[in-house]
Amino acid sequence: MKIVVLVKQVPDTYEDRKIDLSSGLLDRDASDIVPDEINERALESALRYKDGQKATEIVVLTMGPDSATKTLRKMLSMGADSAIHIVDDALAASDMVQTARVLAAAIQRGGFDLVLAGNESTDGRGGVVPAMVAEILGLPLLPSLDALELEAGSVSGTCSIDGGSLSVRAPLPAVVSVTERSAEARFPNFKGIMMAKRKPVETMDRASLDLGTAAVAASVVGSATKRPARAAGTKIIDDGTAAQELAGFLASNRLI
């Protein structure tokens, strides 16, 4: 079985995020760039299947700048067999539709049995790229699985719904996205880190994917302004008249 895992580098969630006012986009140089943890969980699901099925091939795929190579090496050190890195300056700031088109083209080019992804990235939180990839590829989608199970010709799992959970199944090939309730990612060991340096990373661009210039689509921000400084609040001390003061404050600000 060949499993393609979609991965992404994102700004560290433990640091402040800033907007580049000149472009209106997230300033990715303002904080450390790290692999998205939800993608590590997707990879872990693939690795657990490979632990019992040694002939399984796992390929990690990302679209991003040169710095995304570091994310791919991390995934390779965890146990992926090879990586594909789509790098093209013309694809910078691609919207989600464009991203899905590019990823789908790379997936089709290499062949696959299953595509695994996180249900949403921690930076954009669009949550639609896996569904778009499935639509472009014409494949069934099992979205937001909390747990999954792989068999020779099918994939199954459970997802949370209001009031309970839902069991789902689809024949392979298919696209699956997982949630933060799915498998907790393993840590790379020393042997894995050393082996990752020798594993192949294929670099691709629009030309090698036969997308052409017509396939370029990017998000455009009309304007962006700095958030105004936060004004000091009003402190009300309860000396027996706090209720009246609070009511007066709310009324003066037309909140009641």
C-alpha positions as CSV (number, residue, x, y, z in Angstrom):
1,M,0.0,0.0,0.0
2,K,1.2,3.5,-0.8
3,I,0.1,6.3,1.6
4,V,0.5,10.0,0.8
5,V,0.5,12.2,3.9
6,L,-0.1,15.9,3.4
7,V,2.0,18.1,5.7
8,K,2.5,21.8,6.3
9,Q,4.8,24.1,8.1
10,V,3.1,26.7,10.3
11,P,4.1,29.5,12.7
12,D,4.6,28.2,16.2
13,T,1.4,28.5,18.1
14,Y,3.2,29.3,21.3
15,E,4.5,32.5,19.9
16,D,2.8,35.8,18.9
17,R,1.5,35.9,15.4
18,K,1.7,39.1,13.4
19,I,0.2,40.4,10.2
20,D,2.4,41.9,7.5
21,L,0.6,45.2,6.9
22,S,2.2,45.6,3.4
23,S,0.6,42.4,2.2
24,G,-2.2,41.8,4.7
25,L,-0.9,38.2,5.1
26,L,0.5,36.4,8.1
27,D,4.1,37.4,8.7
28,R,5.8,34.0,8.7
29,D,9.1,35.5,9.7
30,A,7.8,36.9,12.9
31,S,7.9,33.6,14.7
32,D,9.5,30.2,14.5
33,I,8.2,27.9,11.8
34,V,7.4,24.3,12.9
35,P,5.6,21.2,11.4
36,D,1.9,21.4,12.0
37,E,1.1,18.9,14.9
38,I,-2.1,17.7,13.2
39,N,-0.1,16.5,10.3
40,E,2.2,14.6,12.6
41,R,-0.9,12.8,13.9
42,A,-1.9,11.9,10.3
43,L,1.6,10.6,9.7
44,E,1.4,8.6,12.9
45,S,-1.7,6.8,11.7
46,A,0.2,5.8,8.6
47,L,3.2,4.7,10.5
48,R,1.1,2.5,12.8
49,Y,-0.2,0.7,9.8
50,K,3.3,0.3,8.4
51,D,4.5,-1.2,11.7
52,G,2.4,-4.2,10.9
53,Q,2.7,-4.1,7.1
54,K,6.3,-3.5,6.3
55,A,5.8,-3.3,2.6
56,T,3.8,-0.1,3.0
57,E,5.3,3.0,1.4
58,I,4.7,6.4,3.0
59,V,5.3,9.6,1.1
60,V,5.0,13.0,2.8
61,L,4.0,15.9,0.5
62,T,4.1,19.7,1.1
63,M,3.8,22.9,-0.8
64,G,5.8,25.8,0.6
65,P,9.0,27.8,0.5
66,D,12.6,26.4,0.7
67,S,12.3,26.4,4.5
68,A,9.6,23.7,4.4
69,T,12.4,21.2,3.8
70,K,13.0,21.2,7.6
71,T,9.4,20.0,8.1
72,L,9.8,17.3,5.6
73,R,13.1,16.1,7.3
74,K,11.2,15.9,10.6
75,M,8.5,13.7,9.0
76,L,11.2,11.5,7.4
77,S,12.9,11.1,10.8
78,M,9.6,9.9,12.2
79,G,9.5,7.1,9.7
80,A,8.2,8.3,6.3
81,D,10.1,6.8,3.3
82,S,10.3,9.8,1.0
83,A,9.1,13.3,0.5
84,I,7.8,15.6,-2.2
85,H,8.4,19.4,-1.9
86,I,6.5,21.7,-4.2
87,V,8.4,25.0,-4.4
88,D,7.4,27.8,-6.7
89,D,7.4,31.6,-6.0
90,A,4.3,32.0,-8.1
91,L,2.4,29.8,-5.7
92,A,3.1,32.1,-2.7
93,A,-0.2,33.1,-1.0
94,S,-2.2,30.5,-2.8
95,D,-5.8,30.3,-1.7
96,M,-7.2,27.0,-0.6
97,V,-8.6,26.0,-4.0
98,Q,-5.2,26.6,-5.6
99,T,-3.5,24.7,-2.9
100,A,-5.8,21.7,-3.4
101,R,-5.3,21.8,-7.2
102,V,-1.5,21.7,-6.8
103,L,-1.5,19.0,-4.1
104,A,-3.9,16.8,-6.2
105,A,-1.7,17.2,-9.3
106,A,1.3,15.9,-7.3
107,I,-0.7,13.1,-5.8
108,Q,-1.9,11.9,-9.2
109,R,1.6,12.1,-10.6
110,G,3.0,9.6,-8.1
111,G,0.2,7.2,-7.6
112,F,-1.3,6.3,-4.2
113,D,-3.8,4.1,-2.3
114,L,-4.7,6.5,0.5
115,V,-4.3,10.2,1.2
116,L,-4.0,11.2,4.8
117,A,-4.2,14.8,6.2
118,G,-5.1,16.8,9.2
119,N,-8.6,18.1,9.3
120,E,-7.5,21.7,9.5
121,S,-4.2,23.6,9.8
122,T,-3.4,25.6,12.9
123,D,-2.6,28.8,10.9
124,G,-5.4,29.1,8.3
125,R,-8.0,26.8,9.9
126,G,-9.9,26.5,6.7
127,G,-10.7,22.9,7.1
128,V,-11.6,22.3,3.5
129,V,-8.4,21.3,1.6
130,P,-8.8,17.6,2.2
131,A,-12.4,17.8,0.9
132,M,-11.2,19.8,-2.2
133,V,-8.4,17.3,-2.9
134,A,-10.9,14.4,-2.7
135,E,-13.3,16.3,-5.1
136,I,-10.5,17.0,-7.6
137,L,-9.4,13.3,-7.5
138,G,-12.9,12.0,-7.6
139,L,-12.5,10.0,-4.5
140,P,-14.5,9.3,-1.3
141,L,-13.7,11.4,1.7
142,L,-13.8,10.3,5.3
143,P,-13.5,13.7,7.2
144,S,-12.4,14.5,10.7
145,L,-11.8,10.9,12.0
146,D,-10.9,10.6,15.7
147,A,-9.6,7.1,15.0
148,L,-9.0,5.0,11.8
149,E,-8.4,1.5,10.8
150,L,-6.7,0.4,7.5
151,E,-7.4,-2.9,5.7
152,A,-6.2,-4.2,2.4
153,G,-9.1,-2.7,0.4
154,S,-10.8,-0.2,2.7
155,V,-10.4,2.4,5.4
156,S,-12.8,2.9,8.3
157,G,-13.0,5.0,11.4
158,T,-15.1,7.0,13.8
159,C,-15.9,10.7,13.9
160,S,-17.6,12.8,16.5
161,I,-21.1,14.1,16.0
162,D,-23.7,15.9,18.2
163,G,-24.6,13.4,20.9
164,G,-22.3,10.6,20.0
165,S,-20.0,9.2,17.3
166,L,-20.4,7.9,13.7
167,S,-18.7,4.9,12.2
168,V,-17.7,5.3,8.6
169,R,-16.0,3.2,5.9
170,A,-14.9,3.7,2.3
171,P,-13.1,1.6,-0.3
172,L,-9.6,2.5,-1.3
173,P,-8.3,4.7,-2.8
174,A,-9.7,7.4,-0.6
175,V,-8.9,10.7,1.2
176,V,-9.0,10.8,5.0
177,S,-8.6,13.7,7.4
178,V,-7.9,13.2,11.2
179,T,-8.5,15.3,14.3
180,E,-6.4,16.0,17.4
181,R,-8.1,13.0,19.0
182,S,-6.3,10.7,16.6
183,A,-3.0,8.9,17.2
184,E,-0.5,10.8,19.2
185,A,2.7,11.3,17.2
186,R,5.9,9.4,18.1
187,F,9.2,11.2,18.7
188,P,12.0,10.6,16.2
189,N,14.9,8.6,17.6
190,F,18.6,9.1,16.8
191,K,18.6,6.4,14.2
192,G,15.5,7.9,12.5
193,I,17.1,11.4,12.5
194,M,20.3,10.1,10.9
195,M,18.4,8.0,8.3
196,A,16.3,11.0,7.3
197,K,19.3,12.8,6.0
198,R,19.7,10.1,3.3
199,K,16.0,9.7,2.4
200,P,15.0,11.2,-1.0
201,V,13.2,14.6,-1.2
202,E,11.9,15.3,-4.7
203,T,11.4,19.0,-5.6
204,M,8.7,20.0,-8.0
205,D,7.2,23.2,-9.4
206,R,4.2,24.2,-11.6
207,A,6.0,23.2,-14.8
208,S,6.9,19.7,-13.6
209,L,3.2,19.3,-12.6
210,D,2.0,20.6,-16.0
211,L,-0.2,23.2,-14.3
212,G,0.9,26.2,-16.4
213,T,0.3,29.8,-15.5
214,A,-3.4,29.6,-15.8
215,A,-3.6,27.5,-12.6
216,V,-2.3,30.3,-10.4
217,A,-4.8,31.7,-7.9
218,A,-3.9,33.6,-4.7
219,S,-5.6,35.3,-1.8
220,V,-5.7,39.1,-2.2
221,V,-6.1,41.4,0.8
222,G,-7.4,44.8,0.0
223,S,-6.0,46.6,3.0
224,A,-4.7,45.9,6.5
225,T,-4.4,48.2,9.5
226,K,-2.7,47.8,12.8
227,R,-5.0,46.9,15.7
228,P,-5.5,50.0,17.9
229,A,-4.0,50.0,21.4
230,R,-6.4,48.6,24.0
231,A,-7.9,51.3,26.1
232,A,-7.9,51.0,29.9
233,G,-11.0,49.5,31.4
234,T,-13.3,50.8,34.1
235,K,-12.8,49.4,37.6
236,I,-15.9,49.3,39.8
237,I,-15.3,48.7,43.5
238,D,-18.1,47.1,45.4
239,D,-18.8,49.6,48.2
240,G,-22.5,48.9,48.2
241,T,-23.3,50.8,45.0
242,A,-21.5,48.5,42.5
243,A,-24.7,47.2,40.9
244,Q,-25.9,50.7,40.2
245,E,-22.5,51.8,38.8
246,L,-22.4,48.7,36.6
247,A,-25.9,49.3,35.3
248,G,-25.0,53.0,34.6
249,F,-21.8,52.0,32.8
250,L,-23.7,49.5,30.6
251,A,-26.4,52.0,29.8
252,S,-24.0,54.8,28.9
253,N,-22.3,52.5,26.4
254,R,-25.6,51.3,25.0
255,L,-25.0,47.7,26.1
256,I,-28.4,47.4,27.7
